[in-house]
Amino acid sequence: MSTQSSRSRRDFLQKLTSVVGGTTAIVATSGMVQAAPSETPESIEEKPTSKGYQRTKHVDTYYHLAEF
């Protein structure tokens, strides 16, 4: 029975150290990583003017083949 007890205790301690080690690694690196502020290009800020819906030969062909 002592073998069973010591084996489960070892497994518990191994799992505990891996969790504590992983948590420590995450905490240690979280202070180092910082995202840089994003910069939007000027071309994205200006919205292009839309010509709106245009009925073309391609659109007419689609409507003809779709058979509404």
C-alpha positions in Angstrom: 0.0 0.0 0.0 2.9 2.4 0.6 4.0 1.9 -3.0 0.6 3.0 -4.3 0.6 6.0 -1.9 4.1 7.2 -2.9 3.4 6.7 -6.6 0.2 8.9 -6.5 2.1 11.5 -4.4 4.9 11.6 -7.1 2.3 12.0 -9.9 0.6 14.8 -8.0 3.9 16.6 -7.4 4.9 16.2 -11.1 1.6 17.7 -12.2 1.8 20.5 -9.7 5.3 21.5 -10.8 4.4 21.4 -14.4 1.4 23.7 -13.8 3.4 26.1 -11.6 6.2 26.1 -14.1 3.9 26.8 -17.0 2.1 29.6 -15.1 5.4 31.2 -14.2 6.6 31.1 -17.8 3.4 32.8 -18.9 3.6 35.5 -16.3 7.2 36.1 -17.0 6.7 36.6 -20.7 3.4 38.5 -20.5 5.2 41.7 -19.3 7.6 41.6 -22.2 5.2 41.3 -25.1 3.3 44.4 -26.0 1.4 45.1 -29.1 2.3 48.2 -31.1 -0.4 50.6 -31.9 -1.8 50.0 -35.4 -1.5 52.8 -38.0 -4.2 53.1 -40.7 -2.9 54.1 -44.1 -4.5 57.3 -45.4 -5.9 55.5 -48.5 -8.1 53.3 -46.3 -9.5 56.2 -44.4 -10.8 57.8 -47.7 -13.7 55.7 -48.9 -13.9 55.5 -52.7 -17.1 56.8 -54.3 -19.4 54.1 -55.6 -20.9 54.3 -59.0 -23.9 52.3 -57.8 -25.6 49.5 -59.5 -24.7 49.2 -63.2 -26.6 46.9 -65.6 -24.1 45.5 -68.0 -24.2 42.7 -70.5 -22.7 40.3 -68.0 -25.5 41.1 -65.5 -28.2 40.7 -68.2 -26.7 37.3 -69.1 -26.8 36.2 -65.4 -30.4 37.2 -65.1 -31.3 35.4 -68.3 -29.6 32.2 -67.3 -30.9 32.3 -63.7 -34.5 32.2 -65.0 -36.3 34.1 -62.3 
